[in-house]
């Protein structure tokens, strides 16, 4: 247990400092696991703590003093940042959600929260991309892979190739069952993305089949070559997923930036643009194509005929009115 005092004491027994108490309560709530979730909530909680200081906010350092009015004032502060383009709507909503979660962890109940971050901000986030994705040019991707390999970052290079070839997310590339995917590619001509997926999607309950081409085959061959001995993915037997993030992914980001790639997720977006063009025979709207070219039903029908499950990554390149 992370409690350091009485449950009815300062910060509900989690310490004297608000900045310390929040993360401790989150660790308790998640039972010492879910490190990524705890860190994300903790980082956003620190932004709230900074606002709580007298220079910006109410001058609070004890969670017992936080009520719905304090949270509403914080929402108004974030709303102002968004309106002045100093913060994205999605970031503001995430910060409010994390404050809700952390307050629940501290208090042990749901009595002090903002029921709806989006309503509190009076703004809706958009999943539609407005910037042209980097990494669409395969020559650029090859340069990035060469740069990573020259610095002995071969596993990072495999991540780049898998993400660009198949549209996998970062977590999916790291946790991908490479022998299974290779077998599916050879036997079926398509692969089912199961490992590391979002929202509980896994296996036959929610398959995500990707049609295989030479780029995917090449990416799988390279990934298996650089996969650590005895491992089915890109994580060595003595490593954790977070070790790979720290030791492989984080150092590689500097190389990506030097090669004018904003991040690994850009490669997933680049794949979506390419897939849209393959199916429709027209450029994605973000690349200058006509946003009214297809109705959602037409696009879904075209995609179904290509035997690939329609994925949310492609919807963001249709037009702002289409919400899958």
ChimeraX attribute file (.defattr): number of C-alpha atoms within 10 A of each C-alpha:
attribute: neighborCount
match mode: 1-to-1
recipient: residues
	/A:1	11
	/A:2	16
	/A:3	16
	/A:4	14
	/A:5	14
	/A:6	12
	/A:7	14
	/A:8	11
	/A:9	15
	/A:10	19
	/A:11	27
	/A:12	22
	/A:13	19
	/A:14	25
	/A:15	21
	/A:16	17
	/A:17	15
	/A:18	21
	/A:19	21
	/A:20	16
	/A:21	26
	/A:22	28
	/A:23	24
	/A:24	22
	/A:25	29
	/A:26	26
	/A:27	20
	/A:28	16
	/A:29	20
	/A:30	13
	/A:31	10
	/A:32	13
	/A:33	12
	/A:34	12
	/A:35	12
	/A:36	10
	/A:37	14
	/A:38	22
	/A:39	14
	/A:40	14
	/A:41	22
	/A:42	26
	/A:43	17
	/A:44	19
	/A:45	26
	/A:46	18
	/A:47	13
	/A:48	20
	/A:49	21
	/A:50	17
	/A:51	17
	/A:52	20
	/A:53	13
	/A:54	11
	/A:55	9
	/A:56	11
	/A:57	16
	/A:58	15
	/A:59	13
	/A:60	18
	/A:61	20
	/A:62	18
	/A:63	23
	/A:64	15
	/A:65	11
	/A:66	17
	/A:67	14
	/A:68	12
	/A:69	12
	/A:70	17
	/A:71	19
	/A:72	17
	/A:73	14
	/A:74	23
	/A:75	23
	/A:76	15
	/A:77	16
	/A:78	23
	/A:79	22
	/A:80	14
	/A:81	15
	/A:82	18
	/A:83	12
	/A:84	10
	/A:85	10
	/A:86	11
	/A:87	14
	/A:88	17
	/A:89	22
	/A:90	15
	/A:91	14
	/A:92	23
	/A:93	23
	/A:94	17
	/A:95	25
	/A:96	27
	/A:97	21
	/A:98	21
	/A:99	26
	/A:100	22
	/A:101	21
	/A:102	25
	/A:103	24
	/A:104	19
	/A:105	22
	/A:106	24
	/A:107	18
	/A:108	13
	/A:109	11
	/A:110	13
	/A:111	12
	/A:112	17
	/A:113	23
	/A:114	20
	/A:115	11
	/A:116	13
	/A:117	20
	/A:118	19
	/A:119	12
	/A:120	19
	/A:121	21
	/A:122	12
	/A:123	16
	/A:124	12
	/A:125	12
	/A:126	13
	/A:127	15
	/A:128	18
	/A:129	16
	/A:130	13
	/A:131	8
	/A:132	17
	/A:133	21
	/A:134	19
	/A:135	26
	/A:136	19
	/A:137	10
	/A:138	13
	/A:139	10
	/A:140	15
	/A:141	21
	/A:142	15
	/A:143	13
	/A:144	25
	/A:145	22
	/A:146	15
	/A:147	19
	/A:148	21
	/A:149	15
	/A:150	10
	/A:151	10
	/A:152	11
	/A:153	20
	/A:154	22
	/A:155	26
	/A:156	28
	/A:157	26
	/A:158	27
	/A:159	27
	/A:160	29
	/A:161	27
	/A:162	28
	/A:163	27
	/A:164	28
	/A:165	25
	/A:166	26
	/A:167	27
	/A:168	27
	/A:169	23
	/A:170	22
	/A:171	16
	/A:172	20
	/A:173	26
	/A:174	27
	/A:175	17
	/A:176	25
	/A:177	19
	/A:178	20
	/A:179	15
	/A:180	13
	/A:181	20
	/A:182	20
	/A:183	13
	/A:184	15
	/A:185	20
	/A:186	13
	/A:187	10
	/A:188	12
	/A:189	15
	/A:190	21
	/A:191	23
	/A:192	21
	/A:193	24
	/A:194	22
	/A:195	18
	/A:196	19
	/A:197	18
	/A:198	11
	/A:199	6
	/A:200	11
	/A:201	15
	/A:202	16
	/A:203	12
	/A:204	9
	/A:205	9
	/A:206	13
	/A:207	15
	/A:208	20
	/A:209	18
	/A:210	23
	/A:211	17
	/A:212	17
	/A:213	13
	/A:214	9
	/A:215	14
	/A:216	24
	/A:217	19
	/A:218	14
	/A:219	22
	/A:220	21
	/A:221	15
	/A:222	18
	/A:223	26
	/A:224	20
	/A:225	13
	/A:226	16
	/A:227	19
	/A:228	16
	/A:229	13
	/A:230	9
	/A:231	15
	/A:232	17
	/A:233	22
	/A:234	25
	/A:235	21
	/A:236	16
	/A:237	12
	/A:238	8
	/A:239	10
	/A:240	11
	/A:241	13
	/A:242	13
	/A:243	13
	/A:244	17
	/A:245	16
	/A:246	12
	/A:247	11
	/A:248	17
	/A:249	20
	/A:250	12
	/A:251	14
	/A:252	24
	/A:253	16
	/A:254	14
	/A:255	18
	/A:256	20
	/A:257	12
	/A:258	12
	/A:259	15
	/A:260	13
	/A:261	20
	/A:262	16
	/A:263	18
	/A:264	22
	/A:265	19
	/A:266	21
	/A:267	29
	/A:268	27
	/A:269	26
	/A:270	25
	/A:271	22
	/A:272	25
	/A:273	26
	/A:274	20
	/A:275	18
	/A:276	21
	/A:277	15
	/A:278	14
	/A:279	16
	/A:280	15
	/A:281	10
	/A:282	16
	/A:283	21
	/A:284	25
	/A:285	22
	/A:286	19
	/A:287	14
	/A:288	10
	/A:289	14
	/A:290	14
	/A:291	17
	/A:292	11
	/A:293	16
	/A:294	14
	/A:295	13
	/A:296	17
	/A:297	9
	/A:298	12
	/A:299	17
	/A:300	18
	/A:301	12
	/A:302	16
	/A:303	19
	/A:304	13
	/A:305	10
	/A:306	13
	/A:307	12
	/A:308	18
	/A:309	17
	/A:310	19
	/A:311	16
	/A:312	12
	/A:313	19
	/A:314	21
	/A:315	22
	/A:316	24
	/A:317	25
	/A:318	26
	/A:319	20
	/A:320	15
	/A:321	11
	/A:322	14
	/A:323	13
	/A:324	12
